[in-house]
Amino acid sequence: MIEKNKLEKPHYSDHRERLKSKFKTAGKIALADYEMLELLITYAIPRKDVKPIAKDLIKKFGSLRKVIDADLTEIQEIKGMGEHSGLLIKLIKDLIIKYLEPDMEEKVILSSPEAVGDFLRKELKIYSEEDLHAYLRAELGNQEREFFMILCLSSSNQLLHKQIMFAGTIDQAQVYPREILKVALLKNASAIILVHNHPSGNNNPSNDDLVLTKKLESIAREFGLRIHDHIVVTKDSAFSIKASRLIDL
């Protein structure tokens, strides 16, 4: 005779089905942050109650966003989280970034060298300043170190190439103009957009940021290149040096 307990479903099975049903019916609005995380983890850990794991992740990192931004090694410090489930969480962030990227590569990125807000709203299928911020924040805003990225544009303002050029510390990144110009020229760019992040959360450009921008603009001009803008991003915002008119570009 088969023992009764071998026929019984795990205690978490019905709960898991309820989560799936709620999500199918109403999407993210129906689930708390830990429940969305719980539902995700079930696909990596199908035979275990992962609700405590999801709650522990939120408790340790403070929010769903911070869980997704956490290092794989930090995620695996949570009891019950292995490499397989940790990689699934890390994959989500890269999927978000890739989701935001296609229009960047398929559309005209700048209709004019005017305020950078126009270029993404009008040409990228990014219709609001919030969308612009979301794209840049997804790329750099949540990094714990400073990174310096360039966007290379063609003469018809198509995005030719984007590249992280330099990685630094929590409050600075050493930038070498020669390397930036080398990449831009190799990609046959006509213009460049500079982007870097401030892990501190303060999106105001420093005096060094302004000096660097002017220096790059001056050197680039000698090679027939234009600096369209320099954008400073944090996890919550983006600041256009061109639009601010702090310096002339």
VEXDREN-2710 file (C-alpha; in Angstrom, 1 decimal):
% VEXDREN-2710
k/r/px/py/pz
1/MET/0.0/0.0/0.0
2/ILE/1.2/3.5/-0.9
3/GLU/1.7/5.6/2.2
4/LYS/-0.8/8.5/2.5
5/ASN/1.9/11.2/2.9
6/LYS/3.4/10.2/-0.5
7/LEU/0.2/11.1/-2.2
8/GLU/-0.1/14.5/-0.5
9/LYS/1.0/17.6/-2.3
10/PRO/3.7/19.7/-0.6
11/HIS/2.2/22.4/1.7
12/TYR/3.5/25.2/-0.5
13/SER/2.0/23.8/-3.8
14/ASP/-1.4/25.5/-3.5
15/HIS/0.3/28.8/-2.4
16/ARG/2.5/28.7/-5.5
17/GLU/-0.5/28.2/-7.8
18/ARG/-2.3/31.1/-6.2
19/LEU/0.7/33.3/-6.8
20/LYS/0.8/32.3/-10.5
21/SER/-3.0/32.9/-10.8
22/LYS/-2.8/36.3/-9.2
23/PHE/0.1/37.3/-11.6
24/LYS/-1.7/35.9/-14.7
25/THR/-4.8/37.9/-13.7
26/ALA/-3.5/41.2/-12.7
27/GLY/0.3/41.3/-13.2
28/LYS/2.7/42.9/-10.8
29/ILE/0.0/45.1/-9.2
30/ALA/-1.4/42.0/-7.5
31/LEU/1.9/40.9/-5.9
32/ALA/4.1/42.3/-3.2
33/ASP/7.7/42.7/-4.0
34/TYR/8.7/39.6/-2.1
35/GLU/6.0/37.6/-3.9
36/MET/7.3/38.6/-7.3
37/LEU/10.7/37.5/-6.2
38/GLU/9.3/34.3/-4.7
39/LEU/7.5/33.5/-7.9
40/LEU/10.7/34.0/-9.9
41/ILE/12.8/31.8/-7.6
42/THR/10.3/28.9/-7.9
43/TYR/11.5/28.4/-11.5
44/ALA/15.0/27.7/-10.2
45/ILE/13.9/25.9/-7.0
46/PRO/10.8/24.0/-7.9
47/ARG/10.6/21.5/-5.0
48/LYS/11.0/23.8/-2.0
49/ASP/9.0/26.5/-0.2
50/VAL/10.9/29.6/-1.3
51/LYS/8.8/32.2/0.4
52/PRO/11.2/32.4/3.4
53/ILE/14.1/32.8/0.9
54/ALA/12.4/35.7/-0.9
55/LYS/11.6/37.4/2.3
56/ASP/15.2/37.0/3.5
57/LEU/16.5/38.5/0.3
58/ILE/14.3/41.6/0.6
59/LYS/15.3/41.9/4.3
60/LYS/19.0/41.7/3.6
61/PHE/19.1/44.1/0.7
62/GLY/16.2/46.4/1.5
63/SER/14.2/46.3/-1.7
64/LEU/13.5/44.3/-4.8
65/ARG/15.7/46.6/-6.9
66/LYS/18.7/46.2/-4.6
67/VAL/18.2/42.4/-4.7
68/ILE/18.5/42.5/-8.5
69/ASP/21.5/44.9/-8.3
70/ALA/23.3/42.7/-5.7
71/ASP/26.4/40.7/-6.6
72/LEU/26.0/37.0/-7.2
73/THR/28.2/36.2/-4.3
74/GLU/26.1/38.3/-1.9
75/ILE/22.9/36.7/-3.2
76/GLN/24.3/33.2/-2.5
77/GLU/25.0/34.2/1.1
78/ILE/21.2/33.8/1.7
79/LYS/20.4/30.3/3.0
80/GLY/18.8/28.3/0.2
81/MET/20.1/30.4/-2.6
82/GLY/22.6/28.5/-4.9
83/GLU/24.4/29.6/-8.0
84/HIS/21.5/28.4/-10.2
85/SER/18.9/30.5/-8.5
86/GLY/21.3/33.4/-8.1
87/LEU/22.1/33.5/-11.8
88/LEU/18.4/33.6/-12.6
89/ILE/18.1/36.8/-10.6
90/LYS/21.2/38.3/-12.3
91/LEU/19.8/37.4/-15.7
92/ILE/16.7/39.5/-15.0
93/LYS/18.7/42.8/-14.8
94/ASP/20.5/42.1/-18.1
95/LEU/17.2/41.2/-19.7
96/ILE/15.8/44.6/-18.6
97/ILE/18.8/46.4/-20.1
98/LYS/18.5/44.4/-23.4
99/TYR/14.8/45.2/-23.5
100/LEU/15.6/48.9/-23.4
101/GLU/18.4/48.6/-26.0
102/PRO/16.8/47.7/-29.4
103/ASP/15.4/51.1/-30.2
104/MET/18.7/52.7/-29.3
105/GLU/20.4/50.7/-32.1
106/GLU/17.6/50.8/-34.7
107/LYS/16.5/54.5/-34.5
108/VAL/18.0/57.9/-35.2
109/ILE/19.4/58.9/-31.9
110/LEU/19.6/62.7/-32.4
111/SER/17.6/64.9/-34.7
112/SER/19.8/67.9/-33.9
113/PRO/22.6/68.7/-31.5
114/GLU/20.1/70.4/-29.2
115/ALA/19.0/69.3/-25.7
116/VAL/19.5/65.7/-25.2
117/GLY/16.0/65.3/-23.9
118/ASP/14.8/65.8/-27.4
119/PHE/16.9/63.1/-28.9
120/LEU/15.5/60.3/-26.9
121/ARG/11.9/61.5/-26.7
122/LYS/11.5/62.1/-30.4
123/GLU/13.8/59.5/-32.0
124/LEU/14.2/56.5/-29.8
125/LYS/10.6/55.6/-29.0
126/ILE/11.5/56.9/-25.6
127/TYR/8.6/59.3/-25.1
128/SER/9.4/60.9/-21.8
129/GLU/12.2/62.1/-19.6
130/GLU/11.4/59.1/-17.3
131/ASP/12.1/56.7/-20.2
132/LEU/15.4/58.3/-20.8
133/HIS/16.4/58.1/-17.2
134/ALA/15.2/54.5/-17.1
135/TYR/17.5/53.5/-19.9
136/LEU/20.6/55.2/-18.5
137/ARG/19.9/54.1/-15.0
138/ALA/19.6/50.5/-16.2
139/GLU/23.0/50.8/-17.7
140/LEU/25.0/52.7/-15.0
141/GLY/22.8/54.2/-12.3
142/ASN/22.9/51.4/-9.8
143/GLN/26.6/50.7/-10.0
144/GLU/28.6/51.0/-6.8
145/ARG/31.7/52.4/-8.7
146/GLU/32.0/55.1/-11.2
147/PHE/31.8/54.1/-14.9
148/PHE/32.4/56.2/-17.9
149/MET/30.5/55.3/-21.1
150/ILE/30.4/56.8/-24.6
151/LEU/27.8/56.7/-27.3
152/CYS/29.2/57.1/-30.8
153/LEU/26.9/58.7/-33.5
154/SER/27.1/58.7/-37.2
155/SER/26.8/61.8/-39.4
156/SER/23.1/61.0/-39.8
157/ASN/22.8/60.6/-36.0
158/GLN/22.5/56.8/-35.9
159/LEU/23.9/55.1/-32.9
160/LEU/27.0/53.3/-34.1
161/HIS/28.5/52.0/-30.9
162/LYS/28.4/52.3/-27.2
163/GLN/31.1/51.3/-24.8
164/ILE/32.1/51.4/-21.2
165/MET/35.5/53.1/-21.4
166/PHE/36.7/53.4/-17.8
167/ALA/35.8/52.0/-14.4
168/GLY/36.8/53.7/-11.2
169/THR/36.2/53.9/-7.5
170/ILE/33.1/54.9/-5.6
171/ASP/33.7/58.6/-6.3
172/GLN/35.9/58.9/-9.4
173/ALA/36.9/57.3/-12.6
174/GLN/40.2/58.2/-14.4
175/VAL/39.3/59.3/-17.9
176/TYR/41.7/59.3/-20.8
177/PRO/40.6/61.6/-23.7
178/ARG/42.9/59.8/-26.1
179/GLU/41.2/56.5/-25.6
180/ILE/37.8/58.0/-26.1
181/LEU/38.8/59.7/-29.4
182/LYS/40.5/56.5/-30.5
183/VAL/37.3/54.5/-30.2
184/ALA/35.2/57.2/-31.8
185/LEU/37.5/57.5/-34.8
186/LEU/37.7/53.7/-35.2
187/LYS/33.9/53.6/-35.3
188/ASN/33.8/56.4/-37.9
189/ALA/31.7/58.5/-35.5
190/SER/30.8/62.1/-36.1
191/ALA/29.6/62.9/-32.6
192/ILE/29.9/61.5/-29.1
193/ILE/27.6/61.5/-26.1
194/LEU/29.4/61.1/-22.7
195/VAL/27.7/59.4/-19.8
196/HIS/29.0/58.6/-16.3
197/ASN/27.4/57.7/-13.0
198/HIS/27.6/59.1/-9.5
199/PRO/27.2/56.3/-7.0
200/SER/26.7/58.9/-4.2
201/GLY/23.2/59.6/-5.6
202/ASN/24.0/63.3/-6.3
203/ASN/23.6/63.9/-10.0
204/ASN/25.2/67.4/-10.0
205/PRO/28.3/67.4/-12.1
206/SER/31.5/68.2/-10.3
207/ASN/33.8/71.0/-11.4
208/ASP/36.1/68.2/-12.6
209/ASP/33.2/66.9/-14.8
210/LEU/32.8/70.3/-16.4
211/VAL/36.5/70.8/-17.0
212/LEU/36.8/67.3/-18.5
213/THR/33.8/68.0/-20.8
214/LYS/35.3/71.2/-22.1
215/LYS/38.6/69.6/-22.6
216/LEU/37.1/66.7/-24.6
217/GLU/35.0/69.1/-26.6
218/SER/38.0/71.1/-27.5
219/ILE/40.2/68.1/-28.5
220/ALA/37.3/66.4/-30.3
221/ARG/36.7/69.5/-32.4
222/GLU/40.2/69.3/-33.8
223/PHE/39.4/65.8/-35.2
224/GLY/36.0/66.9/-36.6
225/LEU/34.0/65.3/-33.8
226/ARG/31.3/66.9/-31.8
227/ILE/30.4/66.3/-28.1
228/HIS/26.6/66.4/-28.1
229/ASP/26.2/66.1/-24.4
230/HIS/27.6/64.8/-21.1
231/ILE/25.0/63.1/-18.9
232/VAL/25.5/62.3/-15.2
233/VAL/23.2/59.5/-13.9
234/THR/22.3/58.1/-10.5
235/LYS/20.0/55.3/-9.6
236/ASP/17.1/57.8/-9.5
237/SER/17.9/60.6/-12.0
238/ALA/19.9/61.9/-15.0
239/PHE/21.4/65.3/-15.5
240/SER/22.2/66.8/-18.9
241/ILE/25.1/69.2/-18.8
242/LYS/24.1/70.6/-22.2
243/ALA/20.5/71.2/-21.2
244/SER/21.7/72.9/-18.0
245/ARG/23.8/75.3/-20.0
246/LEU/26.5/75.1/-17.4
247/ILE/28.9/75.1/-20.3
248/ASP/28.5/75.6/-24.0
249/LEU/28.5/72.5/-26.2
END
